[in-house]
Each structure stands twice: as C-alpha cells, then as structure tokens.
C-alpha cells in the first residue's frame, strides 16, 4: 500500500507544471475569445451546428454552459446545442497536453469529435421540431471563476484537476495491484459493447471528473479508443445539469440527454468494430 501511495503522489505531482502551463494558455485564449465566441454563436443561424461544433472544441471556461443559456432563451437551435455538447471535452485537452501525448493523436481525437458533433447537430436541426418556448436566459457562473485573473483561474483549475487525478490514480493503482492490469483492461477491451456503454455513462457525470477519468483510463490502456470517444462525446461538464435547471420542458431535456448518450455509445461501438486506434 505504501508503494501505491508513493507512486500515485510522485506521478501526480509531476503533472503540476504541465497542467499549470496548459491552463494558463487556455485561459488566455478563452479571455481573448469569450465575447467574440458568444456573438458568433448567436449569429450562426442555420450554420449553427458547424460554428458551434468548431467553437466547442476549444476548452473555454463554461462555454457549454453559455450555450445552454442561449438555448434556454431559444437564441440557438437544438442542433447547435447538441453539436456543442458533443464536441466539448472539458478537461481532456489539458490532461493530454500534460501527459505529452503526440499532437497528431490529439488532433485525431478532436477531429472525430468535431465530425460527429457537426453531423449529428445538422441532423437534429432537420428532424426535430423547433420549440416555440421563450425562456429568459440568465447568467450561470461556472465553478471555474473565470471572471478573476487568468493566473488565479488557472491555478484553481490545476489544483482541482490534480485532486481528481490523485484520487482516481490511487483507486486505479490499487485495482491494478490487486486485480491486475491485463484482467482490468480485458473487461473493457474484449467486449466491444460494454466499454462504450459504461464510458458514455461516466461521461454524463455533471462534473469535470468524468473527462479526467475517461482520459486517464485511455492513457493507462484500460479502455479502447472507441470507449474513450464514447465518454468524451457525452461529457459536457455541468452543462446538462444547467439545462434541466433552466429549461422547463422535461421531455425535451430527456430527448437531448438520450441523443447524446446514444451517439456516444454508437460511435464507440463502431470504432471498436473497426478496431480504430489513435
């Protein structure tokens, strides 16, 4: 047990400088783009799923939450909202960067999420009835505290993610020690259906912990690329929680949730069937 604790601490603490630098860079980009992004998405019109999908790939603080508020006021369409949810990956990018994952791998992951998100967004706009409700949008401030200084916000992100990584790494290292990495991995990789089903459920957790867990499992070779994509497609942080809070149409909320989950599961299964790797 001492070895497990020591290894977990050392591996996690090594990530601090990489996480901090990654978050500083992303926070700087977010502060520069925030207002422009909101205006672009509001004026996107019928091209909403395309523009929303592209903007969604940038891990901007609370972007999916902002999009949820815009949808609550019916400023954007349901297809645009779903496109943003599917392309958003919360804390995936900083973790991949901090673990020195090859840029080509990161770009492939982002590209697949982008293609899926945009395609599903346009399909939803075509087949789903537009709601005529006019719910007044209100400002929801996300946990990241983005109105403060870039450094303070980045430091808070770094500490939060580091705590998640510490806890999850300890649990994972303990499981690997007692069960064995091969047995744990085979549970997800040998069944092409089970991995995506579980990963998509984890992704729906309304917290950045979901993207941390999914990304770490993939980097530790516990789950396949397909299962990872499943979890990252369904993971949109606390946005879904906000949707159920501000949108009174429960049936519509469940429909959006079901679409996102189904897309995540199907995408992962297809990738597993064709043995897609990054």
C-alpha positions as CSV (number, residue, x, y, z in Angstrom):
1,X,0.0,0.0,0.0
2,X,2.9,2.4,0.8
3,X,4.2,1.8,-2.8
4,X,0.8,2.5,-4.3
5,X,0.5,5.8,-2.3
6,X,4.1,6.9,-3.2
7,X,3.7,6.1,-6.9
8,X,0.4,7.9,-7.0
9,X,1.9,11.0,-5.4
10,X,5.0,11.1,-7.5
11,X,3.2,10.6,-10.8
12,X,0.5,13.2,-9.9
13,X,2.9,15.9,-8.6
14,X,5.0,15.6,-11.8
15,X,2.0,16.9,-13.7
16,X,1.7,20.2,-11.8
17,X,3.9,22.4,-14.1
18,X,2.5,20.9,-17.3
19,X,-1.1,21.4,-16.1
20,X,-0.5,24.9,-15.0
21,X,1.1,26.0,-18.2
22,X,-1.6,24.3,-20.3
23,X,-4.4,26.0,-18.3
24,X,-2.6,29.4,-18.4
25,X,-2.5,29.1,-22.2
26,X,-6.1,28.0,-22.5
27,X,-7.3,30.7,-20.1
28,X,-5.5,33.4,-22.1
29,X,-7.2,32.2,-25.3
30,X,-10.6,32.0,-23.6
31,X,-10.3,35.5,-22.2
32,X,-9.5,36.8,-25.7
33,X,-12.2,34.9,-27.4
34,X,-15.1,34.8,-24.9
35,X,-17.2,37.8,-26.2
36,X,-16.4,37.1,-29.8
37,X,-17.4,33.5,-29.4
38,X,-20.8,34.4,-27.9
39,X,-21.6,36.8,-30.7
40,X,-20.6,34.3,-33.3
41,X,-22.8,31.5,-31.9
42,X,-25.7,33.9,-31.6
43,X,-25.4,35.0,-35.3
44,X,-24.7,31.5,-36.6
45,X,-28.2,30.8,-37.9
46,X,-28.6,27.6,-40.0
47,X,-24.9,27.1,-39.8
48,X,-25.1,26.9,-36.0
49,X,-24.0,23.2,-35.7
50,X,-20.9,23.9,-37.8
51,X,-19.8,27.0,-36.0
52,X,-20.9,25.7,-32.6
53,X,-19.0,22.5,-33.1
54,X,-15.8,24.3,-34.1
55,X,-16.0,26.7,-31.1
56,X,-16.9,23.8,-28.8
57,X,-13.6,22.0,-29.3
58,X,-11.8,24.9,-27.5
59,X,-11.9,24.1,-23.8
60,X,-13.3,27.5,-22.9
61,X,-14.5,28.1,-19.4
62,X,-18.2,27.5,-19.2
63,X,-18.7,27.6,-23.0
64,X,-21.2,24.7,-22.9
65,X,-23.0,26.4,-20.0
66,X,-23.2,29.6,-22.0
67,X,-24.6,27.7,-25.0
68,X,-27.2,26.1,-22.6
69,X,-28.3,29.6,-21.5
70,X,-28.6,30.7,-25.2
71,X,-30.7,27.6,-25.9
72,X,-32.9,28.3,-22.9
73,X,-33.7,31.7,-24.5
74,X,-34.1,30.0,-27.9
75,X,-31.3,32.1,-29.4
76,X,-29.7,28.9,-30.8
77,X,-31.2,25.7,-32.1
78,X,-31.3,22.3,-30.5
79,X,-28.9,21.0,-33.2
80,X,-26.4,23.7,-32.3
81,X,-26.7,22.9,-28.6
82,X,-26.2,19.2,-29.2
83,X,-23.2,19.9,-31.6
84,X,-21.5,21.9,-28.8
85,X,-22.2,19.3,-26.2
86,X,-20.7,16.5,-28.3
87,X,-17.5,18.5,-29.3
88,X,-16.9,19.8,-25.8
89,X,-14.4,17.7,-23.9
90,X,-14.0,19.7,-20.6
91,X,-10.5,18.8,-19.2
92,X,-9.4,16.3,-21.8
93,X,-7.1,18.6,-23.7
94,X,-5.0,19.9,-20.7
95,X,-4.5,16.3,-19.5
96,X,-3.4,15.1,-22.9
97,X,-1.0,18.0,-23.1
98,X,0.3,17.5,-19.6
99,X,1.0,13.8,-20.4
100,X,3.0,14.7,-23.5
101,X,0.6,12.9,-25.9
102,X,1.6,13.3,-29.5
103,X,0.0,16.3,-31.2
104,X,-1.2,14.0,-34.1
105,X,-3.1,11.9,-31.6
106,X,-4.7,14.9,-30.0
107,X,-5.8,16.3,-33.4
108,X,-7.3,12.9,-34.5
109,X,-9.4,12.8,-31.3
110,X,-10.6,16.3,-31.8
111,X,-11.3,15.8,-35.5
112,X,-13.5,12.7,-34.8
113,X,-15.4,14.6,-32.1
114,X,-15.8,17.5,-34.4
115,X,-17.2,15.4,-37.3
116,X,-19.6,13.5,-35.1
117,X,-20.8,16.7,-33.4
118,X,-21.4,18.7,-36.5
119,X,-23.1,15.8,-38.4
120,X,-25.5,15.0,-35.5
121,X,-26.2,18.7,-35.0
122,X,-27.4,19.2,-38.6
123,X,-29.4,16.0,-38.5
124,X,-31.1,17.1,-35.3
125,X,-32.0,20.5,-36.8
126,X,-33.6,18.7,-39.7
127,X,-35.7,16.1,-37.9
128,X,-36.5,17.7,-34.5
129,X,-39.4,20.1,-34.1
130,X,-38.3,23.6,-33.1
131,X,-39.7,24.7,-29.7
132,X,-41.6,27.9,-29.5
133,X,-41.0,28.4,-25.8
134,X,-39.2,31.7,-24.9
135,X,-37.4,31.1,-21.6
136,X,-35.5,34.1,-20.4
137,X,-31.8,33.4,-20.3
138,X,-29.9,34.1,-17.1
139,X,-26.3,34.1,-16.2
140,X,-24.9,31.0,-14.6
141,X,-21.4,31.3,-13.2
142,X,-19.4,28.1,-13.5
143,X,-17.1,26.8,-10.7
144,X,-14.0,27.8,-12.6
145,X,-14.4,31.5,-11.5
146,X,-13.3,32.8,-14.9
147,X,-14.0,36.5,-14.1
148,X,-10.9,36.6,-11.9
149,X,-7.3,36.8,-13.0
150,X,-6.0,34.3,-15.6
151,X,-3.4,33.0,-13.1
152,X,-5.8,32.6,-10.3
153,X,-8.3,30.8,-12.5
154,X,-5.5,28.6,-14.0
155,X,-4.2,27.8,-10.5
156,X,-7.7,26.8,-9.3
157,X,-8.2,24.6,-12.4
158,X,-4.8,22.9,-11.8
159,X,-5.5,22.2,-8.1
160,X,-9.0,20.8,-8.8
161,X,-7.8,18.5,-11.6
162,X,-4.8,17.4,-9.6
163,X,-7.0,16.4,-6.7
164,X,-9.2,14.4,-9.2
165,X,-6.1,12.7,-10.7
166,X,-4.7,11.9,-7.2
167,X,-7.9,10.2,-6.0
168,X,-8.6,8.4,-9.3
169,X,-4.9,7.3,-9.8
170,X,-4.9,5.9,-6.2
171,X,-8.1,3.9,-6.9
172,X,-6.8,2.7,-10.3
173,X,-3.4,1.8,-9.0
174,X,-5.0,-0.2,-6.2
175,X,-7.3,-2.0,-8.6
176,X,-4.3,-2.8,-10.9
177,X,-2.3,-4.1,-7.9
178,X,-5.0,-6.5,-6.7
179,X,-6.7,-7.4,-9.9
180,X,-4.0,-7.0,-12.5
181,X,-3.9,-4.6,-15.4
182,X,-4.5,-7.3,-18.0
183,X,-7.7,-8.5,-16.3
184,X,-8.9,-5.0,-15.8
185,X,-8.2,-4.0,-19.4
186,X,-9.8,-7.1,-20.8
187,X,-13.0,-6.4,-19.0
188,X,-13.5,-3.3,-21.3
189,X,-11.5,-4.2,-24.5
190,X,-12.7,-7.8,-25.1
191,X,-16.4,-6.7,-25.1
192,X,-16.9,-4.2,-27.9
193,X,-20.3,-3.2,-26.4
194,X,-19.6,-2.9,-22.7
195,X,-16.8,-0.3,-22.9
196,X,-18.8,2.3,-24.8
197,X,-21.9,1.7,-22.7
198,X,-20.1,2.3,-19.4
199,X,-17.8,5.1,-20.7
200,X,-20.8,7.0,-22.1
201,X,-22.5,6.8,-18.7
202,X,-19.3,8.1,-17.0
203,X,-19.2,11.0,-19.4
204,X,-22.7,12.1,-18.4
205,X,-21.5,12.8,-14.8
206,X,-22.1,16.6,-14.5
207,X,-18.6,17.4,-13.4
208,X,-15.1,17.7,-14.9
209,X,-14.2,14.4,-13.1
210,X,-15.8,12.5,-16.0
211,X,-13.4,13.7,-18.6
212,X,-10.5,13.2,-16.2
213,X,-11.5,9.6,-15.6
214,X,-12.1,8.7,-19.2
215,X,-8.8,10.3,-20.4
216,X,-6.8,8.7,-17.7
217,X,-8.3,5.3,-18.4
218,X,-7.4,5.6,-22.0
219,X,-3.8,6.8,-21.3
220,X,-3.4,3.8,-19.0
221,X,-4.6,1.4,-21.7
222,X,-7.5,0.3,-19.6
223,X,-10.1,1.2,-22.3
224,X,-10.0,1.3,-26.0
225,X,-10.0,4.4,-28.3
226,X,-13.7,3.8,-29.0
227,X,-14.7,3.7,-25.4
228,X,-12.7,6.8,-24.7
229,X,-14.5,8.6,-27.6
230,X,-17.8,7.4,-26.1
231,X,-17.1,9.1,-22.8
232,X,-15.7,12.2,-24.2
233,X,-18.6,12.7,-26.6
234,X,-21.2,12.5,-23.7
235,X,-19.1,14.6,-21.4
236,X,-20.1,18.3,-21.3
237,X,-19.3,19.2,-17.7
238,X,-22.1,20.7,-15.7
239,X,-24.0,21.9,-18.8
240,X,-26.6,19.2,-18.8
241,X,-27.3,20.0,-15.1
242,X,-27.9,23.6,-16.1
243,X,-30.2,22.5,-19.0
244,X,-32.5,20.7,-16.6
245,X,-32.5,23.7,-14.3
246,X,-33.4,26.4,-16.8
247,X,-35.5,24.5,-19.3
248,X,-39.0,23.6,-18.1
249,X,-39.6,21.2,-20.9
250,X,-38.6,17.9,-19.2
251,X,-39.4,15.8,-22.2
252,X,-37.1,17.9,-24.4
253,X,-34.3,17.7,-21.8
254,X,-34.6,13.9,-21.7
255,X,-34.6,13.8,-25.5
256,X,-31.3,15.8,-25.7
257,X,-29.7,13.6,-23.0
258,X,-30.8,10.4,-24.8
259,X,-29.5,11.6,-28.1
260,X,-26.1,12.5,-26.6
261,X,-25.8,9.1,-24.8
262,X,-26.9,7.2,-27.9
263,X,-24.4,9.0,-30.1
264,X,-21.6,8.3,-27.6
265,X,-22.4,4.6,-27.4
266,X,-22.9,4.0,-31.2
267,X,-19.7,5.9,-32.1
268,X,-17.7,3.9,-29.6
269,X,-19.1,0.6,-30.8
270,X,-18.4,1.4,-34.4
271,X,-14.9,2.4,-33.6
272,X,-14.4,-0.8,-31.6
273,X,-15.9,-2.9,-34.5
274,X,-13.4,-1.4,-36.9
275,X,-10.6,-1.5,-34.3
276,X,-9.9,2.2,-34.7
277,X,-6.8,3.4,-32.7
278,X,-5.2,6.8,-32.4
